[in-house]
Amino acid sequence: MAIDRAKKCPISITMLSWLYIVVGVLSTAAHYAEFWTHRPTVSEFAWINLLGVEAVVAGAFMLHGKNWARWLALLWMATHVVISVFHPMREIVIHSVVFVLIGAVLFRREAREYFGTN
């Protein structure tokens, strides 16, 4: 569904979108920096790249009002919740709280109207 050009992107979506873009780029770069001391498996390398690209794509297309992109953004965070199961308990708690907060931002009335799903 095409977005009305007169409709502005809500500031919360703009900020979240840019956060996704920045986190996608920086987290991927940080993992690449770790490769100097830790040689990743093919699976790790694939996941790192997939998740980095996923975050950047979700952020970029949310800025353009694409509804599928907000679902991709939520999937990206849900993936981190699942990955956290293999780490200390505090990580799953933190990722779960962030997941809920992101979901709240992405599905507020203002966001639903912007993404054309109201």
C-alpha positions as CSV (number, residue, x, y, z in Angstrom):
1,M,0.0,0.0,0.0
2,A,1.5,3.4,-1.0
3,I,2.0,5.9,1.7
4,D,0.4,9.3,1.4
5,R,3.2,11.7,0.6
6,A,1.7,14.3,2.8
7,K,1.9,12.0,5.8
8,K,5.2,12.5,7.7
9,C,7.1,9.7,9.4
10,P,6.5,9.9,13.2
11,I,9.6,10.9,15.1
12,S,9.5,7.7,17.1
13,I,9.7,5.7,13.8
14,T,12.4,7.9,12.4
15,M,14.5,7.5,15.5
16,L,14.0,3.7,15.7
17,S,14.7,3.3,12.0
18,W,18.0,5.2,12.2
19,L,18.8,3.2,15.3
20,Y,18.3,0.0,13.4
21,I,20.5,1.3,10.6
22,V,23.3,2.4,12.9
23,V,23.2,-0.8,15.1
24,G,23.2,-3.0,12.0
25,V,26.3,-1.3,10.6
26,L,28.2,-0.9,13.9
27,S,27.4,-4.4,15.2
28,T,28.5,-6.0,12.0
29,A,31.7,-3.9,12.0
30,A,32.3,-4.8,15.7
31,H,32.0,-8.5,14.9
32,Y,34.4,-8.1,11.9
33,A,36.9,-6.5,14.3
34,E,36.6,-9.6,16.6
35,F,37.6,-11.7,13.6
36,W,41.2,-10.7,14.3
37,T,41.2,-12.7,17.5
38,H,38.4,-15.2,16.8
39,R,38.0,-17.0,13.5
40,P,34.2,-17.4,13.0
41,T,32.6,-20.6,11.7
42,V,30.8,-20.3,8.4
43,S,27.5,-20.4,10.3
44,E,28.6,-17.5,12.6
45,F,29.8,-15.5,9.7
46,A,26.5,-16.0,7.8
47,W,24.4,-15.1,10.8
48,I,26.4,-12.0,11.6
49,N,26.0,-10.8,8.0
50,L,22.4,-11.7,7.8
51,L,21.4,-10.0,11.0
52,G,23.4,-6.9,10.1
53,V,21.8,-6.6,6.7
54,E,18.4,-7.4,8.1
55,A,18.7,-4.5,10.6
56,V,19.8,-2.0,7.9
57,V,17.1,-3.1,5.5
58,A,14.4,-2.9,8.2
59,G,15.5,0.6,9.2
60,A,15.8,1.9,5.7
61,F,12.4,0.7,4.5
62,M,10.6,1.7,7.7
63,L,11.7,5.2,6.8
64,H,9.8,4.7,3.6
65,G,6.7,3.5,5.3
66,K,6.8,-0.1,4.3
67,N,4.7,-2.2,6.6
68,W,6.7,-5.4,6.0
69,A,9.8,-3.6,7.3
70,R,8.4,-3.1,10.7
71,W,7.7,-6.8,10.9
72,L,11.3,-7.5,9.8
73,A,12.5,-5.1,12.5
74,L,10.4,-7.1,15.1
75,L,11.8,-10.4,13.7
76,W,15.3,-9.0,14.0
77,M,14.8,-8.3,17.7
78,A,13.0,-11.6,18.3
79,T,16.0,-13.4,16.8
80,H,18.1,-11.7,19.4
81,V,15.8,-12.9,22.2
82,V,16.1,-16.5,20.9
83,I,19.9,-16.2,20.6
84,S,20.0,-14.9,24.2
85,V,18.8,-18.2,25.5
86,F,22.3,-19.5,25.1
87,H,23.8,-16.6,27.1
88,P,23.5,-15.4,30.7
89,M,20.0,-14.8,31.9
90,R,20.3,-11.0,32.0
91,E,20.7,-11.0,28.2
92,I,17.4,-12.7,27.6
93,V,15.7,-10.3,30.1
94,I,17.3,-7.2,28.4
95,H,16.5,-8.4,24.9
96,S,13.0,-9.4,25.9
97,V,12.3,-5.9,27.4
98,V,13.8,-4.2,24.3
99,F,11.6,-6.5,22.1
100,V,8.4,-5.4,24.0
101,L,9.5,-1.7,23.8
102,I,10.2,-1.9,20.1
103,G,6.9,-3.6,19.5
104,A,5.1,-0.9,21.5
105,V,6.7,1.8,19.3
106,L,6.0,-0.1,16.0
107,F,2.4,-0.8,16.8
108,R,1.2,2.4,18.4
109,R,-1.8,4.1,16.7
110,E,0.6,6.7,15.1
111,A,2.8,4.0,13.7
112,R,-0.2,2.0,12.4
113,E,-1.5,5.0,10.6
114,Y,2.0,5.8,9.1
115,F,2.4,2.2,7.9
116,G,-1.2,2.2,6.5
117,T,-2.5,-0.6,8.6
118,N,-5.0,1.3,10.8
